[in-house]
């Protein structure tokens, strides 16, 4: 639940990425990488 609140605050521009990373107790680079992976579209497989 807390993680969802942090992401919601980030999406609504109430906090920045550095504050979100701090609240989630993770390095800013790791948070940024995880956020980029979450936004990536899943690969499609041609059959």
C-alpha positions as CSV (number, residue, x, y, z in Angstrom):
1,X,0.0,0.0,0.0
2,X,2.8,2.5,0.9
3,X,4.5,1.8,-2.4
4,X,1.3,2.5,-4.3
5,X,0.9,5.8,-2.4
6,X,4.5,6.8,-3.3
7,X,3.9,6.1,-7.0
8,X,0.6,8.0,-6.9
9,X,2.3,11.0,-5.3
10,X,5.0,10.8,-8.0
11,X,2.4,10.5,-10.8
12,X,0.6,13.6,-9.5
13,X,3.8,15.6,-9.3
14,X,3.5,15.9,-5.5
15,X,7.0,14.5,-5.1
16,X,10.0,14.0,-7.4
17,X,11.9,10.8,-8.2
18,X,14.6,11.5,-5.6
19,X,12.0,11.8,-2.8
20,X,10.2,8.7,-4.0
21,X,13.4,6.7,-4.0
22,X,14.2,8.0,-0.5
23,X,10.7,7.0,0.8
24,X,11.1,3.5,-0.7
25,X,14.6,3.3,0.8
26,X,16.3,2.4,-2.5
27,X,19.1,4.1,-4.4
28,X,17.9,6.7,-6.9
29,X,19.5,4.9,-9.8
30,X,17.8,1.6,-8.9
31,X,14.4,3.4,-8.6
32,X,14.9,5.1,-11.9
33,X,15.8,1.7,-13.6
34,X,12.9,0.0,-12.0
35,X,10.5,2.7,-13.1
36,X,11.7,2.5,-16.6
37,X,11.2,-1.3,-16.6
38,X,7.7,-0.9,-15.3
39,X,6.9,1.5,-18.2
40,X,8.4,-0.8,-20.8
41,X,5.9,-2.5,-23.1
42,X,6.0,-6.3,-23.1
43,X,7.7,-7.9,-26.0
44,X,5.4,-9.5,-28.5
45,X,6.1,-13.0,-29.9
46,X,5.4,-13.6,-33.6
47,X,3.9,-17.0,-34.3
